[in-house]
Amino acid sequence: MDRVSSGQSMNAENQDLVSAGSSMEAKSILTKVAAWVSDRNIPFLISSIGMIVMLLWAGSFKMTAPGAEGIIPLVSNSPLISWHFKVFGPYVGSDLIGLTEWIAATLMIVGYLKPKAGIVGGLIACVMFFITSTMIITTPGATIVVKGLRYMSLTGLFLFKDIISLGVAFYLVTYFGKRAILSENKS
């Protein structure tokens, strides 16, 4: 199978998966539960509300002295964003990071009514969480060795949640994107 027909086959499978969510088509208890969850958009609601609350809350905390001081070792050791604190200093720099989180959250909220705004908010979150995900590698003490085996420290585990958040941000981009496409096609 060549690349084009392989891509078309994957696209057809994805279309089948999208239409397979209907609880009327589900036969077993497990598939009925899965269809019920899908029909009610529960993954989107939990993901989007959770992301919005986390961004607003974390953004607010970064605008405090303890929040700014808490991210100094993370930002200072990141080759992707260490310049930020050199240019703005840790307190203004942390305020700007918090403001960026607020902007992303606000755009996601607006995305409920105007999906393209949700796409932009999700893309901002993707960039933020990509940068913070790389901090697992660059932050000293993110991993520790115990009896010869390497584990994530509390700092590493704290940063690891950003890898999951990166996946959620990409999911929100695709969800808002599908809604925007539907909206464009209605016009």
C-alpha positions in Angstrom: 0.0 0.0 0.0 1.5 3.4 -1.0 1.6 6.4 1.3 -1.5 8.1 -0.3 -3.8 5.1 0.0 -2.4 4.4 3.5 -3.2 7.9 4.5 -6.7 7.6 3.0 -7.2 4.3 4.8 -6.2 5.9 8.1 -8.6 8.8 7.4 -11.4 6.4 6.7 -10.7 4.6 9.9 -10.7 7.9 11.8 -14.1 8.8 10.3 -15.4 5.4 11.3 -14.1 6.0 14.9 -15.8 9.4 15.0 -19.2 8.0 13.9 -18.8 4.9 16.2 -19.4 7.0 19.3 -23.2 6.8 19.1 -24.8 5.0 22.0 -27.5 3.7 19.6 -24.9 1.6 17.8 -23.2 0.2 20.9 -24.0 -3.4 21.7 -22.0 -4.5 24.8 -22.1 -2.8 28.2 -18.5 -1.6 27.8 -19.1 -0.1 24.4 -22.4 1.5 25.7 -20.4 3.1 28.6 -17.8 4.3 26.1 -20.4 5.7 23.8 -22.3 7.4 26.6 -19.0 9.1 27.7 -18.3 10.1 24.1 -21.9 11.3 23.3 -21.7 13.7 26.3 -18.2 15.1 25.4 -17.0 14.2 28.9 -13.3 14.0 27.8 -13.4 17.4 26.3 -15.2 19.0 29.2 -12.8 17.5 31.8 -9.8 18.3 29.8 -10.7 21.8 28.9 -12.1 22.8 32.3 -9.1 21.2 34.0 -6.6 22.9 31.7 -8.4 26.3 32.1 -8.4 26.0 35.9 -4.8 24.9 36.1 -3.6 27.7 33.8 -5.5 30.4 35.7 -4.4 29.0 39.1 -0.7 28.4 38.1 -0.6 31.8 36.3 -1.9 33.5 39.4 0.7 31.8 41.6 3.5 32.8 39.3 2.5 36.4 39.9 3.5 36.0 43.6 7.0 36.2 45.1 7.0 32.5 46.2 5.7 31.5 42.7 8.5 33.5 41.0 11.1 32.2 43.3 9.9 28.6 42.9 10.5 28.6 39.1 13.9 30.3 39.1 15.9 27.0 39.1 13.6 25.6 36.4 13.8 28.6 34.0 17.5 29.4 34.8 18.6 26.0 33.6 16.5 25.9 30.5 18.3 26.6 27.2 14.9 27.4 25.6 13.8 30.1 28.1 16.7 31.1 30.4 17.1 34.3 28.3 13.7 35.3 29.6 14.9 35.9 33.2 18.1 37.6 31.9 16.0 40.1 30.0 13.1 40.7 32.4 14.5 39.5 35.8 12.8 36.7 37.8 9.8 38.7 39.1 8.7 40.4 35.9 9.6 37.3 33.9 7.5 35.2 36.2 4.6 37.7 35.9 4.9 37.5 32.1 4.8 33.7 32.2 1.7 33.9 34.4 0.1 36.4 32.1 0.8 34.0 29.2 -1.0 31.2 31.1 -4.0 33.5 31.7 -4.1 34.5 28.0 -4.1 30.8 27.0 -6.9 30.0 29.5 -9.0 33.0 28.4 -8.7 32.1 24.8 -9.8 28.5 25.6 -12.8 29.9 27.4 -13.7 32.1 24.4 -13.1 28.9 22.3 -16.4 27.5 23.7 -18.2 30.1 21.5 -15.5 30.9 19.0 -13.5 27.8 18.3 -10.6 29.6 16.5 -9.8 31.4 19.8 -9.6 28.0 21.4 -7.2 26.8 18.8 -4.9 29.8 19.5 -5.2 29.2 23.3 -4.3 25.5 22.8 -1.3 26.4 20.6 0.0 28.8 23.2 -0.4 26.0 25.8 1.4 23.6 23.5 4.4 25.9 23.3 4.5 26.5 27.0 4.2 22.8 27.9 6.8 21.8 25.3 9.3 24.2 26.9 8.5 23.1 30.4 8.6 19.4 29.4 12.2 19.8 28.3 13.1 21.1 31.8 13.0 17.5 33.0 16.3 17.1 31.1 17.8 20.4 32.0 16.9 20.9 35.6 19.5 19.7 38.1 18.0 17.2 40.5 15.0 16.3 38.4 16.2 12.7 38.6 18.0 11.0 41.4 19.8 7.7 41.7 18.6 5.2 44.3 20.5 1.9 44.7 21.9 2.3 41.1 18.6 3.0 39.5 17.5 6.5 38.2 14.2 7.8 39.3 12.3 11.1 39.0 12.6 13.3 42.1 9.7 15.4 43.3 10.9 18.1 40.9 11.0 15.7 38.0 7.5 14.4 38.8 6.3 18.0 39.1 7.7 18.6 35.6 6.4 15.3 34.1 2.8 16.5 34.4 3.7 19.0 31.7 4.2 16.2 29.2 0.6 15.0 30.0 -0.5 18.7 29.8 1.2 18.9 26.4 -0.9 16.0 25.1 -4.1 17.6 26.5 -3.2 20.9 24.8 -2.8 19.2 21.5 -6.1 17.4 22.1 -7.8 20.8 22.7 -6.3 22.2 19.5 -7.8 19.3 17.5 -11.1 19.5 19.3 -11.5 23.3 18.8 -10.1 22.8 15.3 -12.9 20.3 14.4 -15.5 22.7 15.7 -14.0 25.6 13.7 -14.0 23.4 10.6 -17.7 22.6 11.1 -18.4 26.3 11.7 -16.6 27.3 8.5 -18.4 24.6 6.5 -21.9 25.8 7.7 -21.2 29.3 6.3 
